[in-house]
Amino acid sequence: MILQQIINGLTLGSIYALIALGYTLVYGILLLINFAHSEIFMMGAYLGLFALEIFAGLNLFGGSPAALLAFAMLAAMLGTALIGVAVEFVAYRPLRAAPRLAPLISAIGVSIFLQNLMMVVVGPTSQPFPETLPVKVYPLGGGASISSLQILIIVTSVLLMAGLNLFIRRTKLGKAMRATSQDMETSRLMGINVNAVISITFFIGAALGGAAGVLNGIYYGSVKYNMGFIPGIKAFTAAVLGGIGDVRGAMLGGFALGVLESFGAGYVSSAYKDVFAFIVLILVLIFRPQGLLGRKAADKV
C-alpha cells in the first residue's frame, strides 16, 4: 500500500507542481500572489475540452487519440498563456506603482470575474471530459499498480518542468527573468525590457497552469467552473512549502504535498484529504516560512 500511495501522490503532486510554478514565477518577479492563477488552471481544462471536441468533430490528425490530446493540450496552453498576458496587462500593470494591497485586491477581483464568466458561458454543472486514451493498468507487485494515465501525467509534468528549468538557467531570456527578479530597477538600467519580461513570465506561468488543467481533466474525468479553487490553494501551499519564488522549490513542494495528501487520505481519512494541505501551510508558515529551498532574507536597516 505504501508504494501505491506514493504513485497516487506523485500523480497529484505533478499537477500541483505545474500550478505552483505559475504562482512562484510571478511572485519571484513582482512579489505578487496571483490569485487569478487558479482560474487560469480552470480555463485551461475547459479550453482543452473544447479543443478535443472541435478536433474530434473535424476528424483532424487522422483521429489519432495521442495526437488529439497533444494538440488539445497545446491549444489550451496557448489560450491560457494569452489570457495570462491579458490579465497582467489589464489588471496588474496599471497598479505596479501602487501600494502592494491594490494588486492583491485586483487579483482577487480577476479571479471572481473569470470564475463567474465561465459559469455564465458553460453553466454551473460539471461537464464530462472525454476519455481520449485507453487506460491500461500495470501491476507493480505487492498489490500496487500504476495506470498509463498516471504515467502520462507524471512524465508530461516532469518534461514541462525540466524544460522550464533549462529555459530559465540556460537562455538569455531566462537570465533576464532572473535578473529582473533580483532587481527590477537595475535590470531596466542595464537595458532589459522589464515589461516584456513580466509579460513573458505571465505567459509561461499561465501556459503551465493550462497544461495542469488538461491533465486534471483527463485524470478526474470532469471539469467545472469552480474547479480551480481547491487545487489553487493546494498549489499555493506547495509553492510556500518549497520556497515561493524558487522554481525548483515549487516543483519539490508540489510533489511533497501530493505524497503527503495521498498518505493522509489513505491512512487517516479521505474525507479530510483537503485539510492536510492547510495543516502543511500553517506548519510551514510557523516553523519555516522561507520554505524548504528558500533562503531567509536578511533584514535591511
VOLUMNU-964298 format. One record per residue (C-alpha): residue number from 1; residue in three letters; x, y, z. Coordinates in nm, 4 decimals. Layout:
% VOLUMNU-964298
<num:NUM&residu:ALA&X:X&Y:Y&Z:Z>
...
//
This chain:
% VOLUMNU-964298
<num:1&residu:MET&X:0.0000&Y:0.0000&Z:0.0000>
<num:2&residu:ILE&X:0.2895&Y:0.2390&Z:0.0629>
<num:3&residu:LEU&X:0.4052&Y:0.2145&Z:-0.2984>
<num:4&residu:GLN&X:0.0518&Y:0.2719&Z:-0.4220>
<num:5&residu:GLN&X:0.0148&Y:0.5842&Z:-0.2084>
<num:6&residu:ILE&X:0.3463&Y:0.7160&Z:-0.3393>
<num:7&residu:ILE&X:0.2316&Y:0.6659&Z:-0.7003>
<num:8&residu:ASN&X:-0.1015&Y:0.8355&Z:-0.6318>
<num:9&residu:GLY&X:0.0789&Y:1.1168&Z:-0.4517>
<num:10&residu:LEU&X:0.3254&Y:1.1732&Z:-0.7343>
<num:11&residu:THR&X:0.0359&Y:1.1941&Z:-0.9798>
<num:12&residu:LEU&X:-0.1401&Y:1.4568&Z:-0.7703>
<num:13&residu:GLY&X:0.1891&Y:1.6297&Z:-0.6971>
<num:14&residu:SER&X:0.2653&Y:1.6617&Z:-1.0680>
<num:15&residu:ILE&X:-0.0498&Y:1.8679&Z:-1.1175>
<num:16&residu:TYR&X:0.0115&Y:2.0750&Z:-0.8035>
<num:17&residu:ALA&X:0.3706&Y:2.1443&Z:-0.9093>
<num:18&residu:LEU&X:0.2678&Y:2.2741&Z:-1.2525>
<num:19&residu:ILE&X:0.0150&Y:2.5114&Z:-1.0963>
<num:20&residu:ALA&X:0.2606&Y:2.6146&Z:-0.8232>
<num:21&residu:LEU&X:0.5144&Y:2.7194&Z:-1.0870>
<num:22&residu:GLY&X:0.2719&Y:2.9864&Z:-1.2078>
<num:23&residu:TYR&X:0.2447&Y:3.1275&Z:-0.8559>
<num:24&residu:THR&X:0.6175&Y:3.1192&Z:-0.7892>
<num:25&residu:LEU&X:0.7234&Y:3.2711&Z:-1.1242>
<num:26&residu:VAL&X:0.5003&Y:3.5750&Z:-1.0771>
<num:27&residu:TYR&X:0.5903&Y:3.6152&Z:-0.7106>
<num:28&residu:GLY&X:0.9602&Y:3.5884&Z:-0.7867>
<num:29&residu:ILE&X:0.9444&Y:3.8970&Z:-1.0105>
<num:30&residu:LEU&X:0.6554&Y:4.1091&Z:-0.8822>
<num:31&residu:LEU&X:0.6208&Y:3.9858&Z:-0.5209>
<num:32&residu:LEU&X:0.2538&Y:3.9349&Z:-0.6097>
<num:33&residu:ILE&X:0.0322&Y:3.6394&Z:-0.5234>
<num:34&residu:ASN&X:-0.1632&Y:3.5938&Z:-0.8451>
<num:35&residu:PHE&X:-0.4874&Y:3.4553&Z:-0.7035>
<num:36&residu:ALA&X:-0.6367&Y:3.4571&Z:-1.0534>
<num:37&residu:HIS&X:-0.3997&Y:3.1741&Z:-1.1428>
<num:38&residu:SER&X:-0.6426&Y:2.9131&Z:-1.0069>
<num:39&residu:GLU&X:-0.8980&Y:3.0322&Z:-1.2622>
<num:40&residu:ILE&X:-0.6346&Y:3.0162&Z:-1.5373>
<num:41&residu:PHE&X:-0.5980&Y:2.6497&Z:-1.4423>
<num:42&residu:MET&X:-0.9749&Y:2.6049&Z:-1.4671>
<num:43&residu:MET&X:-0.9918&Y:2.7761&Z:-1.8056>
<num:44&residu:GLY&X:-0.7118&Y:2.5525&Z:-1.9296>
<num:45&residu:ALA&X:-0.9264&Y:2.2489&Z:-1.8529>
<num:46&residu:TYR&X:-1.2195&Y:2.3953&Z:-2.0470>
<num:47&residu:LEU&X:-1.0050&Y:2.5055&Z:-2.3407>
<num:48&residu:GLY&X:-0.8618&Y:2.1529&Z:-2.3585>
<num:49&residu:LEU&X:-1.2148&Y:2.0107&Z:-2.3530>
<num:50&residu:PHE&X:-1.3330&Y:2.2455&Z:-2.6295>
<num:51&residu:ALA&X:-1.0242&Y:2.1746&Z:-2.8402>
<num:52&residu:LEU&X:-1.0738&Y:1.7988&Z:-2.8088>
<num:53&residu:GLU&X:-1.4370&Y:1.8271&Z:-2.9157>
<num:54&residu:ILE&X:-1.3519&Y:2.0517&Z:-3.2128>
<num:55&residu:PHE&X:-1.0568&Y:1.8416&Z:-3.3318>
<num:56&residu:ALA&X:-1.2547&Y:1.5190&Z:-3.2956>
<num:57&residu:GLY&X:-1.5521&Y:1.6680&Z:-3.4807>
<num:58&residu:LEU&X:-1.3327&Y:1.7807&Z:-3.7700>
<num:59&residu:ASN&X:-1.1564&Y:1.4417&Z:-3.7720>
<num:60&residu:LEU&X:-0.8163&Y:1.6089&Z:-3.7573>
<num:61&residu:PHE&X:-0.4845&Y:1.4262&Z:-3.7129>
<num:62&residu:GLY&X:-0.6358&Y:1.1085&Z:-3.8564>
<num:63&residu:GLY&X:-0.8380&Y:1.0545&Z:-3.5396>
<num:64&residu:SER&X:-0.5235&Y:0.9553&Z:-3.3501>
<num:65&residu:PRO&X:-0.6053&Y:0.9808&Z:-2.9759>
<num:66&residu:ALA&X:-0.2488&Y:1.0716&Z:-2.8804>
<num:67&residu:ALA&X:-0.2284&Y:1.3439&Z:-3.1446>
<num:68&residu:LEU&X:-0.5706&Y:1.4798&Z:-3.0480>
<num:69&residu:LEU&X:-0.4715&Y:1.5039&Z:-2.6832>
<num:70&residu:ALA&X:-0.1297&Y:1.6551&Z:-2.7596>
<num:71&residu:PHE&X:-0.2701&Y:1.9285&Z:-2.9824>
<num:72&residu:ALA&X:-0.5599&Y:1.9934&Z:-2.7432>
<num:73&residu:MET&X:-0.3071&Y:2.0487&Z:-2.4644>
<num:74&residu:LEU&X:-0.1012&Y:2.2803&Z:-2.6845>
<num:75&residu:ALA&X:-0.4158&Y:2.4760&Z:-2.7725>
<num:76&residu:ALA&X:-0.5110&Y:2.5020&Z:-2.4051>
<num:77&residu:MET&X:-0.1595&Y:2.6152&Z:-2.3109>
<num:78&residu:LEU&X:-0.1583&Y:2.8825&Z:-2.5822>
<num:79&residu:GLY&X:-0.5066&Y:3.0016&Z:-2.4882>
<num:80&residu:THR&X:-0.4353&Y:3.0297&Z:-2.1173>
<num:81&residu:ALA&X:-0.0970&Y:3.1918&Z:-2.1893>
<num:82&residu:LEU&X:-0.2697&Y:3.4687&Z:-2.3855>
<num:83&residu:ILE&X:-0.5281&Y:3.5073&Z:-2.1095>
<num:84&residu:GLY&X:-0.2476&Y:3.5347&Z:-1.8540>
<num:85&residu:VAL&X:-0.0768&Y:3.8098&Z:-2.0550>
<num:86&residu:ALA&X:-0.4086&Y:3.9949&Z:-2.0928>
<num:87&residu:VAL&X:-0.4730&Y:3.9731&Z:-1.7164>
<num:88&residu:GLU&X:-0.1280&Y:4.1160&Z:-1.6436>
<num:89&residu:PHE&X:-0.1755&Y:4.3998&Z:-1.8906>
<num:90&residu:VAL&X:-0.5255&Y:4.4969&Z:-1.7744>
<num:91&residu:ALA&X:-0.5304&Y:4.4188&Z:-1.4019>
<num:92&residu:TYR&X:-0.1709&Y:4.4340&Z:-1.2755>
<num:93&residu:ARG&X:0.0414&Y:4.6630&Z:-1.4917>
<num:94&residu:PRO&X:-0.1569&Y:4.9826&Z:-1.4142>
<num:95&residu:LEU&X:-0.1124&Y:4.9073&Z:-1.0411>
<num:96&residu:ARG&X:0.2590&Y:4.8320&Z:-1.0488>
<num:97&residu:ALA&X:0.3495&Y:5.1513&Z:-0.8628>
<num:98&residu:ALA&X:0.0506&Y:5.1287&Z:-0.6280>
<num:99&residu:PRO&X:0.0680&Y:5.0014&Z:-0.2678>
<num:100&residu:ARG&X:0.1039&Y:4.6238&Z:-0.2544>
<num:101&residu:LEU&X:-0.2531&Y:4.5729&Z:-0.1317>
<num:102&residu:ALA&X:-0.4015&Y:4.7188&Z:-0.4534>
<num:103&residu:PRO&X:-0.2764&Y:4.4499&Z:-0.6969>
<num:104&residu:LEU&X:-0.3693&Y:4.1832&Z:-0.4423>
<num:105&residu:ILE&X:-0.7287&Y:4.3058&Z:-0.4385>
<num:106&residu:SER&X:-0.7189&Y:4.3273&Z:-0.8180>
<num:107&residu:ALA&X:-0.6034&Y:3.9633&Z:-0.8348>
<num:108&residu:ILE&X:-0.8968&Y:3.8521&Z:-0.6209>
<num:109&residu:GLY&X:-1.1321&Y:4.0554&Z:-0.8408>
<num:110&residu:VAL&X:-0.9971&Y:3.8952&Z:-1.1590>
<num:111&residu:SER&X:-1.0372&Y:3.5519&Z:-1.0015>
<num:112&residu:ILE&X:-1.4023&Y:3.6170&Z:-0.9178>
<num:113&residu:PHE&X:-1.4655&Y:3.7673&Z:-1.2624>
<num:114&residu:LEU&X:-1.3156&Y:3.4728&Z:-1.4532>
<num:115&residu:GLN&X:-1.4984&Y:3.2172&Z:-1.2406>
<num:116&residu:ASN&X:-1.8357&Y:3.3844&Z:-1.2893>
<num:117&residu:LEU&X:-1.7670&Y:3.4421&Z:-1.6579>
<num:118&residu:MET&X:-1.7173&Y:3.0696&Z:-1.7094>
<num:119&residu:MET&X:-2.0276&Y:2.9925&Z:-1.5034>
<num:120&residu:VAL&X:-2.2319&Y:3.2103&Z:-1.7412>
<num:121&residu:VAL&X:-2.0668&Y:3.0665&Z:-2.0540>
<num:122&residu:VAL&X:-2.0681&Y:2.6932&Z:-1.9706>
<num:123&residu:GLY&X:-2.3258&Y:2.6703&Z:-1.6910>
<num:124&residu:PRO&X:-2.2974&Y:2.5761&Z:-1.3224>
<num:125&residu:THR&X:-2.2928&Y:2.1990&Z:-1.3684>
<num:126&residu:SER&X:-1.9855&Y:1.9858&Z:-1.4257>
<num:127&residu:GLN&X:-1.9114&Y:1.8522&Z:-1.7734>
<num:128&residu:PRO&X:-1.7509&Y:1.5172&Z:-1.8568>
<num:129&residu:PHE&X:-1.4017&Y:1.5206&Z:-2.0002>
<num:130&residu:PRO&X:-1.3778&Y:1.2782&Z:-2.2941>
<num:131&residu:GLU&X:-1.1755&Y:0.9613&Z:-2.2455>
<num:132&residu:THR&X:-0.9279&Y:1.0197&Z:-2.5235>
<num:133&residu:LEU&X:-0.6726&Y:0.7492&Z:-2.4491>
<num:134&residu:PRO&X:-0.7414&Y:0.3881&Z:-2.3495>
<num:135&residu:VAL&X:-0.6255&Y:0.3332&Z:-1.9930>
<num:136&residu:LYS&X:-0.4091&Y:0.0316&Z:-1.9141>
<num:137&residu:VAL&X:-0.3125&Y:-0.0775&Z:-1.5633>
<num:138&residu:TYR&X:0.0314&Y:-0.2243&Z:-1.4943>
<num:139&residu:PRO&X:0.0769&Y:-0.4275&Z:-1.1742>
<num:140&residu:LEU&X:0.3893&Y:-0.3493&Z:-0.9735>
<num:141&residu:GLY&X:0.3656&Y:-0.6201&Z:-0.7095>
<num:142&residu:GLY&X:0.2508&Y:-0.6104&Z:-0.3514>
<num:143&residu:GLY&X:-0.0969&Y:-0.5028&Z:-0.4567>
<num:144&residu:ALA&X:0.0300&Y:-0.1785&Z:-0.6128>
<num:145&residu:SER&X:-0.0294&Y:-0.0737&Z:-0.9708>
<num:146&residu:ILE&X:0.0192&Y:0.2221&Z:-1.1998>
<num:147&residu:SER&X:-0.2033&Y:0.3188&Z:-1.4895>
<num:148&residu:SER&X:-0.0981&Y:0.4504&Z:-1.8270>
<num:149&residu:LEU&X:-0.2860&Y:0.7701&Z:-1.7404>
<num:150&residu:GLN&X:-0.0764&Y:0.8224&Z:-1.4268>
<num:151&residu:ILE&X:0.2406&Y:0.7614&Z:-1.6276>
<num:152&residu:LEU&X:0.1248&Y:1.0171&Z:-1.8857>
<num:153&residu:ILE&X:0.0545&Y:1.2814&Z:-1.6196>
<num:154&residu:ILE&X:0.3833&Y:1.2306&Z:-1.4336>
<num:155&residu:VAL&X:0.6003&Y:1.2161&Z:-1.7465>
<num:156&residu:THR&X:0.4317&Y:1.5166&Z:-1.9096>
<num:157&residu:SER&X:0.4664&Y:1.7242&Z:-1.5934>
<num:158&residu:VAL&X:0.8308&Y:1.6305&Z:-1.5432>
<num:159&residu:LEU&X:0.9136&Y:1.7161&Z:-1.9068>
<num:160&residu:LEU&X:0.7435&Y:2.0552&Z:-1.8790>
<num:161&residu:MET&X:0.9195&Y:2.1317&Z:-1.5509>
<num:162&residu:ALA&X:1.2566&Y:2.0221&Z:-1.6864>
<num:163&residu:GLY&X:1.2029&Y:2.2382&Z:-1.9940>
<num:164&residu:LEU&X:1.1185&Y:2.5384&Z:-1.7765>
<num:165&residu:ASN&X:1.4263&Y:2.4847&Z:-1.5612>
<num:166&residu:LEU&X:1.6509&Y:2.4660&Z:-1.8684>
<num:167&residu:PHE&X:1.4851&Y:2.7753&Z:-2.0151>
<num:168&residu:ILE&X:1.5458&Y:2.9792&Z:-1.7011>
<num:169&residu:ARG&X:1.9014&Y:2.8545&Z:-1.6443>
<num:170&residu:ARG&X:2.0390&Y:2.8376&Z:-1.9995>
<num:171&residu:THR&X:1.8681&Y:3.1002&Z:-2.2182>
<num:172&residu:LYS&X:1.9282&Y:3.4725&Z:-2.2456>
<num:173&residu:LEU&X:1.5625&Y:3.5433&Z:-2.1730>
<num:174&residu:GLY&X:1.5789&Y:3.3188&Z:-1.8672>
<num:175&residu:LYS&X:1.8760&Y:3.5185&Z:-1.7411>
<num:176&residu:ALA&X:1.6779&Y:3.8371&Z:-1.7957>
<num:177&residu:MET&X:1.3952&Y:3.6895&Z:-1.5865>
<num:178&residu:ARG&X:1.6373&Y:3.6039&Z:-1.3057>
<num:179&residu:ALA&X:1.7941&Y:3.9489&Z:-1.3213>
<num:180&residu:THR&X:1.4532&Y:4.1176&Z:-1.3091>
<num:181&residu:SER&X:1.3535&Y:3.9090&Z:-1.0085>
<num:182&residu:GLN&X:1.6660&Y:4.0210&Z:-0.8225>
<num:183&residu:ASP&X:1.6491&Y:4.3933&Z:-0.9000>
<num:184&residu:MET&X:1.3922&Y:4.5351&Z:-1.1377>
<num:185&residu:GLU&X:1.5275&Y:4.8894&Z:-1.1493>
<num:186&residu:THR&X:1.8881&Y:4.7866&Z:-1.2122>
<num:187&residu:SER&X:1.7719&Y:4.5448&Z:-1.4813>
<num:188&residu:ARG&X:1.5884&Y:4.8298&Z:-1.6530>
<num:189&residu:LEU&X:1.9027&Y:5.0457&Z:-1.6384>
<num:190&residu:MET&X:2.1042&Y:4.7604&Z:-1.7918>
<num:191&residu:GLY&X:1.8772&Y:4.7593&Z:-2.0980>
<num:192&residu:ILE&X:1.6367&Y:4.4786&Z:-2.0088>
<num:193&residu:ASN&X:1.2790&Y:4.5365&Z:-2.1219>
<num:194&residu:VAL&X:1.1163&Y:4.4724&Z:-1.7866>
<num:195&residu:ASN&X:0.7595&Y:4.4937&Z:-1.9164>
<num:196&residu:ALA&X:0.8353&Y:4.2302&Z:-2.1808>
<num:197&residu:VAL&X:0.9995&Y:4.0050&Z:-1.9228>
<num:198&residu:ILE&X:0.6970&Y:4.0309&Z:-1.6937>
<num:199&residu:SER&X:0.4585&Y:3.9552&Z:-1.9812>
<num:200&residu:ILE&X:0.6649&Y:3.6506&Z:-2.0767>
<num:201&residu:THR&X:0.6610&Y:3.5376&Z:-1.7141>
<num:202&residu:PHE&X:0.2817&Y:3.5503&Z:-1.7096>
<num:203&residu:PHE&X:0.2749&Y:3.3785&Z:-2.0498>
<num:204&residu:ILE&X:0.4845&Y:3.0848&Z:-1.9268>
<num:205&residu:GLY&X:0.3148&Y:3.0534&Z:-1.5868>
<num:206&residu:ALA&X:-0.0339&Y:3.0602&Z:-1.7401>
<num:207&residu:ALA&X:0.0667&Y:2.8063&Z:-2.0064>
<num:208&residu:LEU&X:0.1824&Y:2.5648&Z:-1.7361>
<num:209&residu:GLY&X:-0.1435&Y:2.6248&Z:-1.5494>
<num:210&residu:GLY&X:-0.3365&Y:2.5414&Z:-1.8671>
<num:211&residu:ALA&X:-0.1424&Y:2.2172&Z:-1.9080>
<num:212&residu:ALA&X:-0.2227&Y:2.1294&Z:-1.5471>
<num:213&residu:GLY&X:-0.5917&Y:2.1943&Z:-1.6167>
<num:214&residu:VAL&X:-0.5951&Y:1.9490&Z:-1.9076>
<num:215&residu:LEU&X:-0.4092&Y:1.6837&Z:-1.7054>
<num:216&residu:ASN&X:-0.6527&Y:1.7343&Z:-1.4182>
<num:217&residu:GLY&X:-0.9455&Y:1.6978&Z:-1.6561>
<num:218&residu:ILE&X:-0.8280&Y:1.3687&Z:-1.8056>
<num:219&residu:TYR&X:-0.7384&Y:1.2348&Z:-1.4586>
<num:220&residu:TYR&X:-1.0684&Y:1.3109&Z:-1.2851>
<num:221&residu:GLY&X:-1.2875&Y:1.2909&Z:-1.5952>
<num:222&residu:SER&X:-1.4844&Y:1.6115&Z:-1.5429>
<num:223&residu:VAL&X:-1.4490&Y:1.9908&Z:-1.5348>
<num:224&residu:LYS&X:-1.6467&Y:2.2609&Z:-1.3575>
<num:225&residu:TYR&X:-1.6409&Y:2.6393&Z:-1.3436>
<num:226&residu:ASN&X:-1.5238&Y:2.6485&Z:-0.9791>
<num:227&residu:MET&X:-1.2789&Y:2.3577&Z:-1.0017>
<num:228&residu:GLY&X:-0.9762&Y:2.5852&Z:-0.9639>
<num:229&residu:PHE&X:-1.0236&Y:2.6970&Z:-0.6042>
<num:230&residu:ILE&X:-0.9078&Y:2.3929&Z:-0.4053>
<num:231&residu:PRO&X:-0.6214&Y:2.2914&Z:-0.6408>
<num:232&residu:GLY&X:-0.5168&Y:2.6567&Z:-0.6499>
<num:233&residu:ILE&X:-0.4947&Y:2.6757&Z:-0.2705>
<num:234&residu:LYS&X:-0.3016&Y:2.3488&Z:-0.2613>
<num:235&residu:ALA&X:-0.0636&Y:2.4666&Z:-0.5324>
<num:236&residu:PHE&X:-0.0069&Y:2.7895&Z:-0.3427>
<num:237&residu:THR&X:0.0685&Y:2.5774&Z:-0.0353>
<num:238&residu:ALA&X:0.3129&Y:2.3752&Z:-0.2450>
<num:239&residu:ALA&X:0.4853&Y:2.6945&Z:-0.3584>
<num:240&residu:VAL&X:0.5164&Y:2.8144&Z:0.0028>
<num:241&residu:LEU&X:0.6340&Y:2.4696&Z:0.1147>
<num:242&residu:GLY&X:0.9130&Y:2.4630&Z:-0.1412>
<num:243&residu:GLY&X:1.0012&Y:2.8302&Z:-0.1024>
<num:244&residu:ILE&X:0.7854&Y:3.0710&Z:-0.3002>
<num:245&residu:GLY&X:0.9873&Y:3.2454&Z:-0.5669>
<num:246&residu:ASP&X:1.2100&Y:2.9402&Z:-0.6173>
<num:247&residu:VAL&X:1.1241&Y:2.7355&Z:-0.9274>
<num:248&residu:ARG&X:1.2831&Y:2.4124&Z:-0.8062>
<num:249&residu:GLY&X:1.1216&Y:2.4682&Z:-0.4672>
<num:250&residu:ALA&X:0.7775&Y:2.4827&Z:-0.6311>
<num:251&residu:MET&X:0.8451&Y:2.1514&Z:-0.8050>
<num:252&residu:LEU&X:0.9627&Y:1.9883&Z:-0.4824>
<num:253&residu:GLY&X:0.6747&Y:2.1369&Z:-0.2854>
<num:254&residu:GLY&X:0.4182&Y:2.0096&Z:-0.5350>
<num:255&residu:PHE&X:0.5422&Y:1.6515&Z:-0.5245>
<num:256&residu:ALA&X:0.5862&Y:1.6588&Z:-0.1457>
<num:257&residu:LEU&X:0.2350&Y:1.7930&Z:-0.0884>
<num:258&residu:GLY&X:0.0839&Y:1.5373&Z:-0.3257>
<num:259&residu:VAL&X:0.2528&Y:1.2482&Z:-0.1434>
<num:260&residu:LEU&X:0.1559&Y:1.3864&Z:0.1999>
<num:261&residu:GLU&X:-0.2055&Y:1.4264&Z:0.0902>
<num:262&residu:SER&X:-0.2125&Y:1.0757&Z:-0.0545>
<num:263&residu:PHE&X:-0.0771&Y:0.9203&Z:0.2646>
<num:264&residu:GLY&X:-0.3192&Y:1.1228&Z:0.4746>
<num:265&residu:ALA&X:-0.6158&Y:1.0156&Z:0.2628>
<num:266&residu:GLY&X:-0.5007&Y:0.6528&Z:0.2590>
<num:267&residu:TYR&X:-0.4099&Y:0.6086&Z:0.6252>
<num:268&residu:VAL&X:-0.6211&Y:0.8685&Z:0.8061>
<num:269&residu:SER&X:-0.9381&Y:0.9544&Z:0.6135>
<num:270&residu:SER&X:-1.0142&Y:1.0519&Z:0.2562>
<num:271&residu:ALA&X:-1.2877&Y:1.2824&Z:0.3901>
<num:272&residu:TYR&X:-1.0177&Y:1.5108&Z:0.5308>
<num:273&residu:LYS&X:-0.7742&Y:1.4962&Z:0.2390>
<num:274&residu:ASP&X:-0.8160&Y:1.8681&Z:0.1655>
<num:275&residu:VAL&X:-0.7388&Y:1.9547&Z:0.5278>
<num:276&residu:PHE&X:-0.3826&Y:1.8234&Z:0.5075>
<num:277&residu:ALA&X:-0.2775&Y:2.0994&Z:0.2675>
<num:278&residu:PHE&X:-0.3918&Y:2.3668&Z:0.5098>
<num:279&residu:ILE&X:-0.2183&Y:2.1924&Z:0.8009>
<num:280&residu:VAL&X:0.1032&Y:2.1853&Z:0.5993>
<num:281&residu:LEU&X:0.0627&Y:2.5551&Z:0.5104>
<num:282&residu:ILE&X:0.0175&Y:2.6535&Z:0.8763>
<num:283&residu:LEU&X:0.3145&Y:2.4446&Z:0.9925>
<num:284&residu:VAL&X:0.5427&Y:2.5823&Z:0.7217>
<num:285&residu:LEU&X:0.4471&Y:2.9423&Z:0.7968>
<num:286&residu:ILE&X:0.5142&Y:2.8862&Z:1.1681>
<num:287&residu:PHE&X:0.8358&Y:2.6833&Z:1.1616>
<num:288&residu:ARG&X:0.9980&Y:2.7551&Z:0.8228>
<num:289&residu:PRO&X:0.8309&Y:3.0489&Z:0.6478>
<num:290&residu:GLN&X:1.1063&Y:3.0645&Z:0.3832>
<num:291&residu:GLY&X:1.0170&Y:2.7103&Z:0.2672>
<num:292&residu:LEU&X:1.2313&Y:2.4027&Z:0.2109>
<num:293&residu:LEU&X:1.4609&Y:2.5565&Z:-0.0507>
<num:294&residu:GLY&X:1.4056&Y:2.9250&Z:0.0261>
<num:295&residu:ARG&X:1.6654&Y:3.1392&Z:0.1941>
<num:296&residu:LYS&X:1.5941&Y:3.3557&Z:0.4907>
<num:297&residu:ALA&X:1.6122&Y:3.7182&Z:0.3810>
<num:298&residu:ALA&X:1.8386&Y:3.9468&Z:0.5776>
<num:299&residu:ASP&X:1.6817&Y:4.2457&Z:0.7460>
<num:300&residu:LYS&X:1.7784&Y:4.5750&Z:0.5819>
<num:301&residu:VAL&X:1.8481&Y:4.8681&Z:0.8090>
//
